[in-house]
Amino acid sequence: MGGTPPCSRWVARGSPAYGESRLVNVGDRRLSINCEGDATKQTVVLIAGLGRTAEDWNEVQPAVSTFARVYSYDRAGSGASDKTATPQTVAEIVEDLHRLLSAAHEKGPYVLVCHSIAGIYCRRFARIYPADVAGFLFLDSSHEEQMSRLHEINPAGPIPTGEMTDLFYPSGRKLNWNTNLPLIVVTQGKPGPLIAGLTAEQNAGFARVWRELQEDLSKRSPRGQFRIAENSGHFIQLDEPEIVIKAIRDLPPAR
């Protein structure tokens, strides 16, 4: 698209520029992408959380590139990618990712490694492009029901309305998403930061709910696994990157 060369042609193994990021046209904007590894192997896509960039994967991507083709990128409005006039919807983020992979001439299906809010993006991607997905690794993933569950704990708190329902479900709506693909969920072992405005009891309650939601995601596939990164907070790829690398390697091939 727009004359952008395939990522596999930008750099070659052993060259000084290997693994450097490039800007790729996805319609009316450019996204920064970093690709490494043998193009004949399984493609892994690393997707950062809200407001984060590809730098979150600095301790993960080089190791994964030794056994897979691996991508990280900056979403529009973050890192080195072009800005947007208004915040993107989930649909726009998903379409950007699809266009980015197409522009890079990388064949699917892809293993999607999704941190935090990116878990919601990955599930939406899989709904729209099911043939493009080979498996999932959810790292302390957001859950579509988490805001309504938090409201149950703190009725005085916010509930999903308006634009928020693009990400989180309102009270009473349940996540209707399942897959037969291989899936691993890794969640934090250390307590997360306290949520402002909640009592100690409410914070403990939501910590229990968070663990329940992580376990729920692991049960969305008959091939699902649930793991705990005992020495990690929310950013498992920064705290214990070796756990993330092993989980990617452990994902069995899609059948």
Kinemage of the C-alpha trace (Angstrom):
@kinemage 1
@onewidth
@group {chain A} dominant
@subgroup {mainchain}
@vectorlist {calphas} color= white
{ca met a 1} P 0.000 0.000 0.000
{ca gly a 2} L 1.290 3.441 -0.858
{ca gly a 3} L 4.540 1.954 -2.179
{ca thr a 4} L 5.574 0.560 1.211
{ca pro a 5} L 7.864 -2.449 0.707
{ca pro a 6} L 7.104 -5.724 2.458
{ca cys a 7} L 8.614 -5.831 5.921
{ca ser a 8} L 10.512 -8.982 5.014
{ca arg a 9} L 12.405 -6.957 2.385
{ca trp a 10} L 13.321 -3.995 4.563
{ca val a 11} L 16.081 -5.773 6.471
{ca ala a 12} L 17.888 -9.068 6.235
{ca arg a 13} L 19.223 -11.309 8.963
{ca gly a 14} L 22.671 -10.204 10.040
{ca ser a 15} L 22.356 -6.679 8.670
{ca pro a 16} L 23.030 -3.716 10.991
{ca ala a 17} L 19.458 -2.480 10.505
{ca tyr a 18} L 17.880 -5.812 11.439
{ca gly a 19} L 14.945 -5.267 13.765
{ca glu a 20} L 14.664 -1.511 13.248
{ca ser a 21} L 11.192 -0.004 13.054
{ca arg a 22} L 9.671 1.311 9.834
{ca leu a 23} L 6.582 3.387 9.013
{ca val a 24} L 3.892 1.578 7.018
{ca asn a 25} L 0.989 3.230 5.222
{ca val a 26} L -2.450 2.037 6.359
{ca gly a 27} L -4.715 4.316 4.377
{ca asp a 28} L -4.409 7.956 5.410
{ca arg a 29} L -1.828 7.408 8.170
{ca arg a 30} L 1.376 5.539 8.913
{ca leu a 31} L 2.047 3.080 11.717
{ca ser a 32} L 5.454 2.219 13.123
{ca ile a 33} L 6.222 -1.500 12.955
{ca asn a 34} L 9.190 -3.564 14.071
{ca cys a 35} L 9.655 -7.023 12.558
{ca glu a 36} L 12.259 -9.677 13.221
{ca gly a 37} L 12.787 -13.363 12.579
{ca asp a 38} L 12.532 -15.934 9.824
{ca ala a 39} L 9.638 -15.106 7.495
{ca thr a 40} L 9.015 -18.815 6.850
{ca lys a 41} L 8.066 -19.442 10.499
{ca gln a 42} L 4.894 -18.798 12.501
{ca thr a 43} L 4.097 -15.074 12.763
{ca val a 44} L 3.605 -13.665 16.266
{ca val a 45} L 2.084 -10.205 16.775
{ca leu a 46} L 2.819 -8.378 20.044
{ca ile a 47} L 0.126 -5.835 20.964
{ca ala a 48} L 0.690 -3.379 23.815
{ca gly a 49} L -1.823 -2.056 26.322
{ca leu a 50} L -3.545 1.303 26.576
{ca gly a 51} L -1.226 4.225 25.902
{ca arg a 52} L 1.765 1.905 25.570
{ca thr a 53} L 4.167 1.363 22.686
{ca ala a 54} L 6.223 -1.381 21.066
{ca glu a 55} L 8.989 -0.631 23.568
{ca asp a 56} L 7.069 -2.747 26.079
{ca trp a 57} L 8.310 -5.788 24.153
{ca asn a 58} L 12.018 -4.941 24.130
{ca glu a 59} L 12.840 -7.854 26.440
{ca val a 60} L 10.534 -10.274 24.612
{ca gln a 61} L 10.805 -9.694 20.869
{ca pro a 62} L 14.515 -10.519 20.309
{ca ala a 63} L 14.156 -13.894 22.036
{ca val a 64} L 10.954 -14.762 20.183
{ca ser a 65} L 12.630 -13.890 16.876
{ca thr a 66} L 14.935 -16.900 17.331
{ca phe a 67} L 12.029 -19.309 16.839
{ca ala a 68} L 9.264 -17.271 15.131
{ca arg a 69} L 8.545 -14.312 12.905
{ca val a 70} L 7.573 -11.546 15.331
{ca tyr a 71} L 6.023 -8.093 15.042
{ca ser a 72} L 5.446 -5.249 17.447
{ca tyr a 73} L 3.937 -1.919 16.498
{ca asp a 74} L 2.677 1.427 17.758
{ca arg a 75} L -1.011 2.079 17.369
{ca ala a 76} L -2.104 5.340 15.770
{ca gly a 77} L -1.558 8.182 18.192
{ca ser a 78} L 1.203 6.452 20.151
{ca gly a 79} L 4.966 6.123 19.828
{ca ala a 80} L 6.350 6.821 16.366
{ca ser a 81} L 3.032 6.283 14.554
{ca asp a 82} L 0.992 9.124 13.099
{ca lys a 83} L -1.471 10.886 15.362
{ca thr a 84} L -5.234 10.880 14.924
{ca ala a 85} L -7.589 13.842 15.284
{ca thr a 86} L -9.844 11.918 17.674
{ca pro a 87} L -9.433 8.760 19.773
{ca gln a 88} L -9.920 5.613 17.726
{ca thr a 89} L -12.772 3.186 18.173
{ca val a 90} L -12.064 -0.507 18.712
{ca ala a 91} L -13.212 -1.177 15.141
{ca glu a 92} L -10.699 1.353 13.786
{ca ile a 93} L -7.866 -0.130 15.853
{ca val a 94} L -8.709 -3.621 14.603
{ca glu a 95} L -8.886 -2.462 10.995
{ca asp a 96} L -5.538 -0.681 11.336
{ca leu a 97} L -3.933 -3.920 12.513
{ca his a 98} L -5.446 -5.889 9.643
{ca arg a 99} L -4.241 -3.311 7.110
{ca leu a 100} L -0.808 -3.191 8.718
{ca leu a 101} L -0.265 -6.938 8.435
{ca ser a 102} L -1.575 -6.937 4.878
{ca ala a 103} L 0.721 -4.047 3.924
{ca ala a 104} L 3.676 -5.910 5.428
{ca his a 105} L 2.795 -8.879 3.188
{ca glu a 106} L 2.790 -11.261 6.131
{ca lys a 107} L 0.620 -14.301 5.681
{ca gly a 108} L -1.570 -15.503 8.497
{ca pro a 109} L -2.784 -17.011 10.592
{ca tyr a 110} L -1.094 -15.074 13.402
{ca val a 111} L -0.473 -15.772 17.066
{ca leu a 112} L -1.800 -12.706 18.900
{ca val a 113} L -0.031 -11.711 22.120
{ca cys a 114} L -2.280 -9.198 23.836
{ca his a 115} L -1.531 -7.194 26.982
{ca ser a 116} L -4.228 -5.506 29.077
{ca ile a 117} L -6.777 -3.610 26.912
{ca ala a 118} L -5.303 -5.259 23.811
{ca gly a 119} L -7.045 -8.462 24.869
{ca ile a 120} L -10.336 -6.844 23.882
{ca tyr a 121} L -8.831 -5.721 20.576
{ca cys a 122} L -7.610 -9.263 19.878
{ca arg a 123} L -10.972 -10.866 20.580
{ca arg a 124} L -12.649 -8.339 18.298
{ca phe a 125} L -10.013 -9.025 15.612
{ca ala a 126} L -10.747 -12.743 15.887
{ca arg a 127} L -14.487 -12.169 15.471
{ca ile a 128} L -13.952 -10.198 12.253
{ca tyr a 129} L -10.998 -12.115 10.808
{ca pro a 130} L -11.209 -15.628 12.286
{ca ala a 131} L -9.124 -17.198 9.526
{ca asp a 132} L -6.250 -14.831 10.376
{ca val a 133} L -5.737 -16.086 13.932
{ca ala a 134} L -3.704 -19.150 14.984
{ca gly a 135} L -3.773 -18.717 18.752
{ca phe a 136} L -3.830 -16.294 21.684
{ca leu a 137} L -1.661 -15.293 24.595
{ca phe a 138} L -3.548 -12.981 26.960
{ca leu a 139} L -1.295 -11.141 29.426
{ca asp a 140} L -3.375 -9.830 32.336
{ca ser a 141} L -6.007 -9.031 29.734
{ca ser a 142} L -8.854 -6.610 30.212
{ca his a 143} L -12.249 -8.311 30.206
{ca glu a 144} L -15.400 -6.958 28.630
{ca glu a 145} L -17.307 -7.511 31.900
{ca gln a 146} L -14.796 -5.899 34.257
{ca met a 147} L -16.470 -2.493 34.554
{ca ser a 148} L -19.883 -3.929 35.347
{ca arg a 149} L -18.276 -6.280 37.893
{ca leu a 150} L -16.474 -3.327 39.477
{ca his a 151} L -19.794 -1.473 39.662
{ca glu a 152} L -21.250 -4.401 41.590
{ca ile a 153} L -18.494 -3.960 44.166
{ca asn a 154} L -18.810 -0.170 44.211
{ca pro a 155} L -22.354 0.851 43.189
{ca ala a 156} L -21.384 4.511 43.530
{ca gly a 157} L -18.734 4.135 40.842
{ca pro a 158} L -18.997 4.583 37.063
{ca ile a 159} L -20.828 2.167 34.828
{ca pro a 160} L -20.159 1.648 31.110
{ca thr a 161} L -22.189 4.152 29.093
{ca gly a 162} L -21.810 5.862 25.743
{ca glu a 163} L -18.363 5.399 24.207
{ca met a 164} L -17.242 3.190 27.103
{ca thr a 165} L -19.539 0.413 25.896
{ca asp a 166} L -17.311 0.124 22.826
{ca leu a 167} L -14.895 -1.609 25.195
{ca phe a 168} L -16.807 -2.737 28.269
{ca tyr a 169} L -20.213 -4.333 28.566
{ca pro a 170} L -23.040 -2.760 30.580
{ca ser a 171} L -24.486 -4.590 33.566
{ca gly a 172} L -26.211 -7.847 32.678
{ca arg a 173} L -24.424 -8.419 29.367
{ca lys a 174} L -22.070 -11.393 29.302
{ca leu a 175} L -19.104 -12.015 27.054
{ca asn a 176} L -20.206 -14.325 24.250
{ca trp a 177} L -16.846 -15.310 22.824
{ca asn a 178} L -15.314 -18.745 22.517
{ca thr a 179} L -12.656 -20.318 20.349
{ca asn a 180} L -11.233 -23.717 19.540
{ca leu a 181} L -7.778 -22.223 19.030
{ca pro a 182} L -4.898 -22.700 21.480
{ca leu a 183} L -5.025 -20.072 24.197
{ca ile a 184} L -2.868 -19.243 27.210
{ca val a 185} L -3.760 -16.705 29.894
{ca val a 186} L -0.992 -15.366 32.139
{ca thr a 187} L -2.039 -13.110 35.004
{ca gln a 188} L -0.185 -11.107 37.606
{ca gly a 189} L 0.849 -12.741 40.868
{ca lys a 190} L 1.550 -9.564 42.797
{ca pro a 191} L -1.285 -7.335 44.028
{ca gly a 192} L -2.042 -4.455 41.699
{ca pro a 193} L -2.186 -0.793 42.760
{ca leu a 194} L -5.177 0.193 44.832
{ca ile a 195} L -8.091 1.733 42.951
{ca ala a 196} L -8.705 5.260 44.199
{ca gly a 197} L -12.055 5.771 45.877
{ca leu a 198} L -12.481 2.127 46.933
{ca thr a 199} L -12.215 0.838 50.464
{ca ala a 200} L -9.619 -1.793 51.328
{ca glu a 201} L -12.386 -4.397 51.311
{ca gln a 202} L -13.625 -3.263 47.887
{ca asn a 203} L -10.094 -3.332 46.468
{ca ala a 204} L -9.645 -6.876 47.756
{ca gly a 205} L -12.978 -7.781 46.204
{ca phe a 206} L -11.993 -6.477 42.812
{ca ala a 207} L -8.652 -8.297 43.003
{ca arg a 208} L -10.664 -11.509 43.429
{ca val a 209} L -12.914 -10.546 40.528
{ca trp a 210} L -9.884 -9.810 38.318
{ca arg a 211} L -8.513 -13.295 38.972
{ca glu a 212} L -11.943 -14.796 38.226
{ca leu a 213} L -12.109 -12.923 34.922
{ca gln a 214} L -8.627 -14.121 33.947
{ca glu a 215} L -9.636 -17.696 34.699
{ca asp a 216} L -12.817 -17.165 32.689
{ca leu a 217} L -10.795 -16.172 29.629
{ca ser a 218} L -8.675 -19.304 29.933
{ca lys a 219} L -11.859 -21.402 29.788
{ca arg a 220} L -13.009 -19.835 26.526
{ca ser a 221} L -11.121 -22.533 24.616
{ca pro a 222} L -11.013 -26.296 25.191
{ca arg a 223} L -7.283 -25.844 24.607
{ca gly a 224} L -6.949 -23.034 27.137
{ca gln a 225} L -4.316 -22.818 29.873
{ca phe a 226} L -4.129 -20.588 32.933
{ca arg a 227} L -0.832 -19.451 34.432
{ca ile a 228} L 0.227 -17.038 37.170
{ca ala a 229} L 3.358 -14.878 36.951
{ca glu a 230} L 4.063 -14.960 40.684
{ca asn a 231} L 6.616 -12.133 40.698
{ca ser a 232} L 4.835 -9.810 38.261
{ca gly a 233} L 2.487 -6.922 38.505
{ca his a 234} L 0.267 -5.934 35.574
{ca phe a 235} L 3.240 -5.545 33.173
{ca ile a 236} L 4.334 -9.169 32.997
{ca gln a 237} L 6.391 -8.590 29.834
{ca leu a 238} L 8.531 -6.121 31.797
{ca asp a 239} L 8.646 -7.916 35.156
{ca glu a 240} L 9.124 -11.492 33.961
{ca pro a 241} L 9.714 -11.489 30.190
{ca glu a 242} L 10.969 -15.063 30.304
{ca ile a 243} L 7.471 -16.229 31.289
{ca val a 244} L 6.020 -14.487 28.233
{ca ile a 245} L 8.659 -15.953 25.926
{ca lys a 246} L 8.018 -19.459 27.253
{ca ala a 247} L 4.244 -19.087 26.881
{ca ile a 248} L 4.635 -18.038 23.236
{ca arg a 249} L 6.881 -21.027 22.605
{ca asp a 250} L 4.434 -23.323 24.418
{ca leu a 251} L 1.421 -22.386 22.309
{ca pro a 252} L 0.662 -25.486 20.230
{ca pro a 253} L 0.040 -25.061 16.503
{ca ala a 254} L -3.543 -24.406 15.465
{ca arg a 255} L -5.333 -27.442 14.073
